[in-house]
Amino acid sequence: MLLIHPPAAKTCEPPAGIARLAGTLRGHGLPCTLLDANLEGQMFLLAAPTPGTDTWSLRAGRNLNDNLAALRTPELYQNPSRYRRAVADVNRVLEQTGQRRLSLSLANYQEQGLSPLSSADLIRAAEKPEANIFFPYFAARLPGLIEKARPALIGISLNYLSQAPTSFAMIGFLKKRYPGLPVVLGGGLVTSWLRNPNFRNPFAGLIDHCLAGPGEEALVRLLSGDFSPRHQTPSYSGLPLAEYLAPGLILPYAASSGCYWNRCLFCPEKAEGNPYLPISPATVLADIARLKAATRPALLHFLDNAVSPALMQALAAEPPGLDWYGFARISPLLAEADFCRALRRSGCRMLKLGLESGDQSVLDAMNKGQDLTLIEKVLQTLAEAGIATYIYLLFGTPSESLAEARRTLDFVVRHHSAITFLNLAVFNMPIGSPEAPSVARSEFYGGDLSLYTDFAHPKGWSRKEIRRFLDQEFKRHPDIARILHRDPPIFTSNHAAFFC
């Protein structure tokens, strides 16, 4: 089987999805080849860029190879201003390469006149794959791989909207060149499509199989294998682990799927009905030990929606000998000073925390199961233990108005010394949320594949007003501005731990 991670997404770590699938396939004696077409495709474009004529573009072009090399060395991350310039210059070269046809960056891809939310547009991308900017890359790369590996199946892992246009262009190319070769489409975005109660598969005849959720069992059975539910360690063998844009390998690993809390209102995980499926802490530690020996990573990235308290306790008791970071749920455990110090000794550099709001009434309305007194204690305890925090805030939920948002502003200012990084987002209503019918709705993003719906805010707080508050009030407070300035551009939380 040939497993493909398509463009375009961040190129700072290898794709965990196809590595997990590879571990299962290889564990069942089924050979597979891994292709990170995202990394290879972006490097292909950068190898022969379309130069701009302005001063910035000319400088960025001259320094491209030096900046790419620097992004792979620890020294650059000791100088935040130089890091910012290197990222901006590399991104500038990529932007110039795509500017006549699309909006292209190190983290995004948006083609003019083609919406990833429209099945008709994606089918059109498949009908004319040569129109895709990555076509010269994949039209040359895929035939050689297919001739060498002779796969019985092609699997494409589609996780982000930015990957959809090129995924379908690749599918169209494959169907024209190899009409008898089945194509399987899976990944996070496909799961969201399939779990939408209004989804009616428009891709019949183009895609042979669409898979929702973990695809290991389905792929083994499609390849005529007898599936064993025994756990398999992810396999990164065959991926170019030294070529990612990071100062050493960032190893992504998922110790669970779904969310162990799974009660927050308006949460996509809840709306899609994704079950919580954890791997036992003992098995996780064994996996990490095997992967550490095989790949020699610089940093471990837990992909879980929230690293469970049981796993954190296991990591604190048996440190993996490797720095790590990931999402965690704010809990009483993280308010214990001794535990947080042990967690830091285990290698925990940074925790990403979904605070969402600094107003208790908003937290209660969202069913977060947290109170501000606990949150304040957790922030202080983590800071004292030397664990950085990447705080996620969500503005515009149905229970929030300008008054509550200003209380969030006040909360952040009061605790700014314990907050290392910030992520600000405006609320989107999941189209399949059980709570959606309780508010008036209208079309949000046009297209039959949209995952969100618009709604009439019960407190009359429009998205335009929310953005005005964020831009003109929230971000301008000097204490908050200093936090936001620390956020690594483009790579954001994926690189943040290297600055802690």
Secondary structure, DSSP 8 states (H G I E B T S, - for coil): -EEEE-SSS--SS--HHHHHHHHHHHHTT---EEEEHHHHHHHHHHHS-----SHHHHHHHHTHHHHHHHTTSGGGGG-HHHHHHHHHHHHHHHHHHHTTTEEE-SS-EEETT--TT-HHHHHHHHH-GGGSTTHHHHHHHHHHHHHHH--S-EEEE--SGGGHHHHHHHHHHHHHH-TTS-EEEESHHHHHHHHSTT-----TTT-SEE--S--HHHHHHHTT-----S------TTS-TT-SSSSS-EEEE-SEES-SS---TT-HHHHHT---EE--HHHHHHHHHHHHHHH--SEEEEEEEEE-HHHHHHHHHS--SS-EEEEE---GGGG-HHHHHHHHHTTEEEEEEEEE-S-HHHHHHTT----HHHHHHHHHHHHHHT-EEEEEEEE--TT--HHHHHHHHHHHHHTGGG--EEEEEE--EETT-TTGGGS-EE-SS-STT--EEEE--TT---HHHHHHHIIIIITTSHHHHHHHHHS-TTTTHHHHGGG-
